[in-house]
Amino acid sequence: MRIDPRDGARQVWAAPNDERVTAMGRLLRRHELDELPQLINVLRGEMNIVGPRPEQPAIFVCLREQIEGYQRRQWVRPGITGWAQIHQWYDMSVDDVRRKLAYDIEYIRSQSALEDLKIILRTLPVMLLGRGGR
C-alpha cells in the first residue's frame, strides 16, 4: 500500500477499493495472498491460523471505547482468518465492527481444533474464488 499524505500519521481502516493499494497489492488482496507474511507471526507463536483478526493499536483503543466488550477479542491469540472473516468483509462502520465482534465472541465460545479446521476449509473458497464474506 502507498501512504496517503492526506492521512498524515493517523491510522485508517482499509477499504474494499482502497486508493492506497498498488496494482500488485490488488492482485495479492484479490486472492487473500497479502496475508501470507503473517505466517511468520504464526511460526513465532504470536498468532494462530484461526482467531479474531488483529487490529491496529490506535483503532483498537477507539473501538474499545465505543463498543462494549470489544476487548473480549483479546482473550485468544489473533488469527490470519476467522469466523468473522468468512462471514463479513471489510469494516466500513462501527456497526460492521459490532457484527464482527459477535462472530468473534461466538468463535471464542466454541473454539476447538474441529471448529478451526472448519473455518480453514471455509476460508479456501474465499481465497480462491472470492466467495464468502463479500
C-alpha positions in Angstrom: 0.0 0.0 0.0 1.0 3.5 -0.6 1.0 6.1 2.2 -1.7 8.7 1.6 -0.3 12.1 2.6 -3.8 13.2 3.4 -3.9 10.7 6.2 -0.8 12.0 7.9 0.1 9.9 11.0 -3.4 8.7 11.7 -4.3 5.1 11.3 -7.0 4.4 8.7 -9.3 1.4 8.1 -8.7 -0.5 4.9 -11.5 -0.3 2.4 -12.5 -2.7 -0.5 -11.4 -0.2 -3.2 -8.7 1.5 -1.1 -6.9 4.1 -3.3 -3.6 3.3 -1.4 -3.4 -0.2 -2.8 -0.9 -0.7 -5.6 -1.6 -2.9 -8.7 0.4 -5.7 -7.2 -1.4 -5.2 -3.9 -4.8 -5.5 -5.7 -3.7 -8.9 -7.2 -2.4 -10.1 -3.8 -5.6 -8.9 -2.0 -7.9 -10.4 -4.5 -6.6 -13.9 -3.6 -6.0 -13.1 0.0 -2.3 -13.6 -0.5 -1.4 -10.4 1.2 -1.9 -12.3 4.5 0.9 -14.9 3.8 3.6 -12.9 5.5 1.7 -13.3 8.7 2.6 -17.0 8.7 5.9 -15.8 10.1 4.0 -14.5 13.1 2.3 -17.9 13.4 5.6 -19.7 13.4 6.8 -17.3 16.1 3.8 -18.1 18.2 2.5 -14.6 18.1 -0.6 -15.5 16.1 -2.8 -18.5 15.2 -4.0 -19.5 11.8 -7.6 -19.1 13.1 -8.7 -16.4 15.5 -10.0 -12.8 15.6 -8.1 -10.5 13.2 -5.6 -8.2 14.9 -6.5 -4.5 14.9 -4.2 -1.5 14.7 -3.5 -0.3 18.2 -4.9 3.2 17.9 -8.1 1.8 16.2 -8.4 -0.9 18.9 -8.4 1.8 21.6 -11.0 3.8 19.8 -13.3 0.8 19.2 -12.8 -0.4 22.8 -14.3 2.9 23.9 -17.2 2.8 21.5 -18.2 -0.9 21.7 -19.0 -2.6 24.9 -17.0 -5.9 25.3 -14.7 -5.2 22.3 -11.6 -6.1 24.4 -13.0 -9.7 24.7 -11.5 -10.4 21.3 -8.1 -10.3 23.1 -8.9 -13.4 25.2 -7.4 -15.5 22.4 -4.4 -15.1 20.0 -5.3 -13.2 16.8 -5.5 -15.2 13.6 -4.9 -14.9 9.9 -8.5 -16.0 9.3 -11.5 -16.3 11.5 -15.3 -16.9 11.8 -15.9 -13.2 11.2 -13.8 -13.0 8.1 -15.7 -15.8 6.3 -19.0 -14.1 7.1 -18.2 -10.4 6.5 -15.6 -8.4 4.5 -14.1 -5.0 5.4 -15.4 -2.9 8.2 -17.0 0.2 6.8 -18.6 1.4 10.1 -18.8 0.8 13.8 -21.9 -1.3 13.2 -19.8 -3.6 10.9 -17.3 -4.0 13.8 -20.2 -4.9 16.2 -21.3 -7.6 13.8 -17.7 -8.9 13.5 -17.4 -8.8 17.3 -20.4 -11.1 17.6 -18.8 -13.6 15.3 -15.5 -13.3 17.2 -17.2 -14.0 20.5 -19.1 -16.9 19.0 -15.8 -18.3 17.8 -14.1 -17.8 21.2 -17.0 -19.7 23.0 -16.9 -22.6 20.6 -13.2 -22.7 19.9 -11.8 -26.2 19.2 -9.5 -27.9 16.7 -12.5 -29.1 14.7 -14.0 -25.6 14.5 -10.6 -24.2 13.4 -10.5 -26.9 10.7 -14.0 -26.0 9.5 -13.0 -22.3 9.4 -9.8 -23.1 7.4 -11.8 -25.1 4.9 -14.4 -22.4 4.6 -11.6 -19.8 4.1 -10.3 -21.6 1.0 -13.2 -20.7 -1.3 -13.0 -17.1 0.0 -9.3 -17.0 -1.0 -9.5 -18.9 -4.3 -12.9 -17.8 -5.6 -13.7 -14.6 -3.7 -16.7 -16.3 -2.2 -17.8 -15.8 1.4 -17.9 -12.7 3.4 -18.0 -10.4 0.4 
